[in-house]
Structure formats: C-alpha cells, structure tokens
Amino acid sequence: MWHLPSSKPLTGKQWIETVATELGNNPKIQLATKPVVKINTTLKK
C-alpha cells in the first residue's frame, strides 16, 4: 500500500470555487432548503 503526501481535503465550497475558476466562471453557491430537496426527491420517483 502506498501512502502519498497530500494537502488537506477541500471543503465543498472550496472545490466549487476551484472548478468554477478553472472554467472561467463566477461561482454561485446556494443552499437548498428542505422543501426544495423534498420536491426534488418526490419528482424522481
């Protein structure tokens, strides 16, 4: 088993910002509320 040195893990926000920057976009982060998540899971059924 190999153990490679690495940096600290990225948070979700840091990952989104990094990917958006690499793609040349301005990241727009929003929190999904519980009702929105519930509607989304209901529509998938």
DOFI-989846 format. One record per residue: residue number from 1; residue in one letter; z, x, y of N, C-alpha, C, O in turn. Coordinates in steps of 0.05 Angstrom, whole numbers. Atoms other than C-alpha are relative to their C-alpha. Layout:
# residues N
{seq->NUM; type->A; n_pz->Z; n_px->X; n_py->Y; ca_pz->Z; ca_px->X; ca_py->Y; c_pz->Z; c_px->X; c_py->Y; o_pz->Z; o_px->X; o_py->Y}
...
//
This chain:
# residues 45
{seq->1; type->M; n_pz->0; n_px->17; n_py->-23; ca_pz->0; ca_px->0; ca_py->0; c_pz->0; c_px->18; c_py->25; o_pz->15; o_px->38; o_py->26}
{seq->2; type->W; n_pz->2; n_px->-15; n_py->-24; ca_pz->-19; ca_px->26; ca_py->68; c_pz->16; c_px->-13; c_py->23; o_pz->17; o_px->-38; o_py->25}
{seq->3; type->H; n_pz->-15; n_px->9; n_py->-23; ca_pz->25; ca_px->20; ca_py->129; c_pz->-12; c_px->13; c_py->24; o_pz->-9; o_px->37; o_py->29}
{seq->4; type->L; n_pz->13; n_px->-11; n_py->-23; ca_pz->-15; ca_px->28; ca_py->192; c_pz->16; c_px->-6; c_py->25; o_pz->27; o_px->-28; o_py->28}
{seq->5; type->P; n_pz->-14; n_px->6; n_py->-25; ca_pz->16; ca_px->34; ca_py->260; c_pz->-16; c_px->-20; c_py->16; o_pz->-40; o_px->-20; o_py->17}
{seq->6; type->S; n_pz->13; n_px->20; n_py->-16; ca_pz->1; ca_px->-24; ca_py->305; c_pz->18; c_px->-8; c_py->24; o_pz->41; o_px->-1; o_py->24}
{seq->7; type->S; n_pz->-15; n_px->9; n_py->-23; ca_pz->22; ca_px->-54; ca_py->371; c_pz->15; c_px->-26; c_py->-7; o_pz->12; o_px->-37; o_py->-29}
{seq->8; type->K; n_pz->-15; n_px->25; n_py->4; ca_pz->68; ca_px->-114; ca_py->378; c_pz->-20; c_px->-23; c_py->-3; o_pz->-42; o_px->-22; o_py->9}
{seq->9; type->P; n_pz->18; n_px->23; n_py->3; ca_pz->37; ca_px->-180; ca_py->357; c_pz->-4; c_px->-14; c_py->27; o_pz->15; o_px->-15; o_py->44}
{seq->10; type->L; n_pz->6; n_px->15; n_py->-24; ca_pz->4; ca_px->-221; ca_py->412; c_pz->11; c_px->-28; c_py->-2; o_pz->12; o_px->-40; o_py->-24}
{seq->11; type->T; n_pz->-8; n_px->28; n_py->0; ca_pz->31; ca_px->-288; ca_py->433; c_pz->-26; c_px->-16; c_py->1; o_pz->-48; o_px->-5; o_py->6}
{seq->12; type->G; n_pz->24; n_px->17; n_py->-1; ca_pz->-17; ca_px->-347; ca_py->431; c_pz->-13; c_px->1; c_py->27; o_pz->-38; o_px->2; o_py->30}
{seq->13; type->K; n_pz->10; n_px->-1; n_py->-28; ca_pz->-24; ca_px->-345; ca_py->507; c_pz->-14; c_px->26; c_py->5; o_pz->-36; o_px->27; o_py->16}
{seq->14; type->Q; n_pz->12; n_px->-27; n_py->-4; ca_pz->-39; ca_px->-270; ca_py->507; c_pz->-27; c_px->1; c_py->-15; o_pz->-46; o_px->12; o_py->-5}
{seq->15; type->W; n_pz->25; n_px->0; n_py->16; ca_pz->-92; ca_px->-280; ca_py->452; c_pz->-22; c_px->-16; c_py->14; o_pz->-44; o_px->-6; o_py->16}
{seq->16; type->I; n_pz->19; n_px->16; n_py->-14; ca_pz->-126; ca_px->-336; ca_py->490; c_pz->-10; c_px->14; c_py->25; o_pz->-34; o_px->14; o_py->31}
{seq->17; type->E; n_pz->8; n_px->-14; n_py->-25; ca_pz->-126; ca_px->-296; ca_py->555; c_pz->-18; c_px->24; c_py->-7; o_pz->-37; o_px->29; o_py->8}
{seq->18; type->T; n_pz->16; n_px->-23; n_py->8; ca_pz->-154; ca_px->-234; ca_py->519; c_pz->-28; c_px->-9; c_py->-8; o_pz->-48; o_px->3; o_py->1}
{seq->19; type->V; n_pz->27; n_px->10; n_py->9; ca_pz->-211; ca_px->-273; ca_py->485; c_pz->-16; c_px->-11; c_py->24; o_pz->-39; o_px->-5; o_py->26}
{seq->20; type->A; n_pz->14; n_px->12; n_py->-23; ca_pz->-228; ca_px->-311; ca_py->549; c_pz->-10; c_px->22; c_py->19; o_pz->-32; o_px->20; o_py->29}
{seq->21; type->T; n_pz->8; n_px->-22; n_py->-17; ca_pz->-230; ca_px->-247; ca_py->589; c_pz->-24; c_px->15; c_py->-12; o_pz->-43; o_px->22; o_py->3}
{seq->22; type->E; n_pz->23; n_px->-14; n_py->13; ca_pz->-276; ca_px->-213; ca_py->538; c_pz->-25; c_px->-17; c_py->2; o_pz->-47; o_px->-6; o_py->3}
{seq->23; type->L; n_pz->23; n_px->18; n_py->-1; ca_pz->-322; ca_px->-274; ca_py->541; c_pz->-8; c_px->-5; c_py->29; o_pz->-28; o_px->-19; o_py->34}
{seq->24; type->G; n_pz->7; n_px->4; n_py->-28; ca_pz->-322; ca_px->-272; ca_py->617; c_pz->8; c_px->-27; c_py->11; o_pz->-4; o_px->-37; o_py->31}
{seq->25; type->N; n_pz->-9; n_px->27; n_py->-8; ca_pz->-286; ca_px->-339; ca_py->624; c_pz->28; c_px->2; c_py->12; o_pz->43; o_px->21; o_py->7}
{seq->26; type->N; n_pz->-27; n_px->2; n_py->-11; ca_pz->-224; ca_px->-360; ca_py->662; c_pz->16; c_px->-18; c_py->-19; o_pz->9; o_px->-42; o_py->-23}
{seq->27; type->P; n_pz->-14; n_px->16; n_py->20; ca_pz->-173; ca_px->-384; ca_py->610; c_pz->14; c_px->-24; c_py->13; o_pz->27; o_px->-22; o_py->34}
{seq->28; type->K; n_pz->-13; n_px->25; n_py->-9; ca_pz->-149; ca_px->-456; ca_py->620; c_pz->17; c_px->-9; c_py->-24; o_pz->7; o_px->-21; o_py->-43}
{seq->29; type->I; n_pz->-18; n_px->6; n_py->22; ca_pz->-88; ca_px->-467; ca_py->577; c_pz->16; c_px->-26; c_py->7; o_pz->27; o_px->-28; o_py->29}
{seq->30; type->Q; n_pz->-15; n_px->25; n_py->-4; ca_pz->-57; ca_px->-536; ca_py->569; c_pz->17; c_px->-5; c_py->-25; o_pz->10; o_px->3; o_py->-47}
{seq->31; type->L; n_pz->-17; n_px->8; n_py->22; ca_pz->-1; ca_px->-562; ca_py->526; c_pz->-7; c_px->-28; c_py->-9; o_pz->-8; o_px->-46; o_py->8}
{seq->32; type->A; n_pz->6; n_px->26; n_py->10; ca_pz->-20; ca_px->-620; ca_py->481; c_pz->26; c_px->-16; c_py->-4; o_pz->45; o_px->-6; o_py->-17}
{seq->33; type->T; n_pz->-24; n_px->17; n_py->3; ca_pz->32; ca_px->-676; ca_py->486; c_pz->0; c_px->-13; c_py->-28; o_pz->-20; o_px->-14; o_py->-41}
{seq->34; type->K; n_pz->-3; n_px->12; n_py->26; ca_pz->58; ca_px->-711; ca_py->424; c_pz->-19; c_px->-24; c_py->-4; o_pz->-31; o_px->-27; o_py->-25}
{seq->35; type->P; n_pz->19; n_px->22; n_py->4; ca_pz->17; ca_px->-775; ca_py->436; c_pz->-28; c_px->9; c_py->-4; o_pz->-43; o_px->-3; o_py->-20}
{seq->36; type->V; n_pz->27; n_px->-10; n_py->4; ca_pz->-47; ca_px->-735; ca_py->442; c_pz->-4; c_px->12; c_py->-28; o_pz->-24; o_px->7; o_py->-41}
{seq->37; type->V; n_pz->2; n_px->-11; n_py->27; ca_pz->-33; ca_px->-698; ca_py->377; c_pz->0; c_px->-22; c_py->-20; o_pz->-15; o_px->-21; o_py->-40}
{seq->38; type->K; n_pz->-1; n_px->22; n_py->18; ca_pz->-16; ca_px->-763; ca_py->343; c_pz->-27; c_px->-15; c_py->-1; o_pz->-36; o_px->-22; o_py->-23}
{seq->39; type->I; n_pz->27; n_px->13; n_py->-1; ca_pz->-82; ca_px->-795; ca_py->366; c_pz->-20; c_px->17; c_py->-16; o_pz->-36; o_px->7; o_py->-31}
{seq->40; type->N; n_pz->19; n_px->-18; n_py->13; ca_pz->-120; ca_px->-734; ca_py->342; c_pz->3; c_px->-1; c_py->-31; o_pz->-17; o_px->-2; o_py->-45}
{seq->41; type->T; n_pz->-4; n_px->1; n_py->29; ca_pz->-88; ca_px->-736; ca_py->272; c_pz->-8; c_px->-27; c_py->-11; o_pz->-17; o_px->-29; o_py->-34}
{seq->42; type->T; n_pz->8; n_px->27; n_py->9; ca_pz->-100; ca_px->-811; ca_py->268; c_pz->-30; c_px->-3; c_py->-3; o_pz->-40; o_px->-15; o_py->-21}
{seq->43; type->L; n_pz->30; n_px->2; n_py->0; ca_pz->-174; ca_px->-804; ca_py->284; c_pz->-12; c_px->16; c_py->-23; o_pz->-34; o_px->10; o_py->-32}
{seq->44; type->K; n_pz->11; n_px->-16; n_py->21; ca_pz->-183; ca_px->-751; ca_py->230; c_pz->2; c_px->-14; c_py->-27; o_pz->-12; o_px->-5; o_py->-46}
{seq->45; type->K; n_pz->-3; n_px->13; n_py->25; ca_pz->-162; ca_px->-799; ca_py->175; c_pz->-24; c_px->-17; c_py->-7; o_pz->-24; o_px->-30; o_py->-28}
//
